[in-house]
Amino acid sequence: MYDFRPHAETPKPEAYRQLVDAADALTSGEPDGVANMANVAALLGDFLPDLNWAGFYRVIDGELVLGPFVGRPACIRIPLGKGVCGVAVSEGKTQLVEDVHAFPGHIACDAVTNSELVVPVSRKGAVIAVIDLDSPLAARFDETDAAGIEALAALLADRI
């Protein structure tokens, strides 16, 4: 049984360093990308407070397709350029959204979500997936969260 959760008083940058180390330990040497995404989704859900959804969407045949996640059932397919996840892929950059209700074209998979962080995972210059974090709290995510999940995405680029 794994328990990687940081102490509640751990400063956020250190907590993200520990998150990346835990993801490295869980995925190192495992060739199955789906298994790695599943373990990392569970890790995110267990590790980060105030989330109602954490997981992956994979780029398949020109659209985003739901991957492993923790949380309530979610949208299965998202067109590129649509919603926060689709925009993250089409722009190739992190989307830090303090208020999803103010985001043009937001796709509401869960009505309780108020903020979202989506980070592209790129391999050889192409986005292959996104890491999607949703929170019921407005402005839950900040630049430290974005940098931490970007470090996680970099680690996972060749493991998913």
C-alpha positions in Angstrom: 0.0 0.0 0.0 1.4 3.4 -1.0 0.8 6.6 0.9 2.6 9.5 -0.6 0.5 12.3 0.8 2.6 15.2 2.1 2.1 16.6 5.6 -0.6 19.3 5.7 1.9 22.0 6.5 4.3 21.2 3.6 4.9 24.4 1.5 3.3 24.1 -1.9 6.5 24.0 -4.0 7.9 21.2 -1.8 4.6 19.3 -2.0 4.8 19.4 -5.8 8.4 18.2 -5.7 7.1 15.2 -3.6 4.3 14.7 -6.0 6.6 14.4 -9.0 8.9 12.1 -7.0 6.0 9.9 -6.1 4.8 9.8 -9.7 8.3 8.9 -10.8 8.4 6.0 -8.3 5.0 4.8 -9.5 5.7 4.9 -13.2 9.4 4.2 -13.5 10.0 1.1 -15.6 6.3 0.5 -16.3 5.7 0.5 -20.1 1.9 0.6 -20.0 0.8 4.2 -20.4 -2.8 3.5 -19.3 -1.6 1.9 -16.1 0.7 4.9 -15.5 -2.1 7.4 -16.1 -4.4 5.5 -13.7 -1.8 5.5 -10.9 -1.0 9.2 -11.4 -4.7 10.1 -11.5 -5.2 8.3 -8.2 -2.1 10.0 -6.8 -3.4 13.4 -7.9 -6.8 12.8 -6.3 -5.2 11.6 -3.1 -2.4 14.2 -3.0 -4.0 17.5 -3.8 -6.7 19.0 -1.6 -10.0 20.6 -2.8 -10.3 18.7 -6.1 -13.5 17.2 -7.5 -11.8 15.7 -10.6 -8.3 14.8 -11.6 -7.2 12.9 -14.6 -6.2 12.7 -18.3 -7.6 13.3 -21.7 -5.7 11.7 -24.5 -5.3 13.1 -28.0 -6.6 10.4 -30.4 -7.5 10.9 -34.0 -7.7 14.6 -33.7 -9.9 14.9 -30.6 -9.5 14.5 -26.9 -10.7 11.1 -25.5 -11.3 10.5 -21.8 -8.4 8.7 -20.0 -8.0 7.4 -16.5 -9.3 9.8 -13.8 -10.7 10.0 -10.3 -14.0 11.8 -9.8 -17.5 11.8 -11.2 -18.2 10.5 -14.7 -16.9 12.9 -17.3 -17.3 14.0 -20.9 -15.9 11.2 -23.1 -14.9 13.2 -26.2 -13.9 16.9 -26.5 -13.1 18.6 -29.8 -9.7 20.3 -30.1 -10.1 24.0 -29.5 -13.2 23.5 -27.4 -13.5 23.9 -23.6 -10.5 24.4 -21.4 -8.9 21.0 -22.3 -9.4 21.5 -26.0 -7.9 25.0 -25.9 -4.9 23.7 -23.9 -4.2 21.3 -26.8 -4.8 23.8 -29.6 -2.6 26.5 -28.0 -0.1 24.0 -26.6 0.0 25.8 -23.3 -1.3 25.5 -19.7 -4.7 26.9 -19.0 -5.2 28.3 -15.5 -8.8 29.2 -15.1 -9.9 30.9 -11.9 -13.6 31.0 -12.9 -14.7 28.4 -15.5 -18.1 30.1 -15.8 -16.3 33.1 -17.4 -14.3 30.9 -19.8 -15.7 31.2 -23.3 -17.0 27.8 -24.4 -16.4 26.0 -21.1 -17.7 22.5 -21.2 -19.4 21.7 -17.9 -19.0 18.0 -17.2 -19.7 18.6 -13.5 -21.8 21.5 -12.3 -19.9 21.9 -9.1 -16.6 22.8 -10.8 -15.6 26.4 -10.4 -11.9 26.5 -11.4 -9.7 24.4 -13.6 -6.1 23.8 -14.4 -5.2 22.0 -17.6 -1.6 21.2 -18.6 -0.6 19.7 -21.9 1.7 16.6 -22.0 3.9 16.9 -25.1 6.2 14.4 -26.7 8.5 15.3 -29.6 6.8 18.6 -30.0 3.2 17.3 -30.2 0.6 17.3 -27.4 -0.4 13.7 -26.7 -2.6 14.3 -23.6 -3.6 16.8 -21.0 -3.7 16.6 -17.2 -7.0 18.1 -16.1 -7.7 19.2 -12.5 -11.1 20.6 -11.5 -12.0 22.2 -8.2 -15.3 23.3 -6.6 -13.4 26.3 -5.2 -13.1 29.5 -7.3 -9.5 30.4 -8.0 -8.2 27.1 -6.4 -5.1 27.0 -8.7 -2.2 29.4 -9.0 1.1 29.7 -10.8 2.7 27.3 -8.3 0.1 24.7 -9.1 0.7 25.2 -12.8 4.5 24.9 -12.4 4.1 21.7 -10.3 1.7 20.0 -12.8 3.9 21.1 -15.7 6.9 19.3 -14.0 4.7 16.3 -13.7 3.7 16.5 -17.4 7.4 16.7 -18.3 8.1 13.5 -16.3 5.2 11.6 -17.9 5.8 12.6 -21.5 7.6 9.4 -22.2 5.6 7.2 -19.8 2.1 7.6 -21.0 
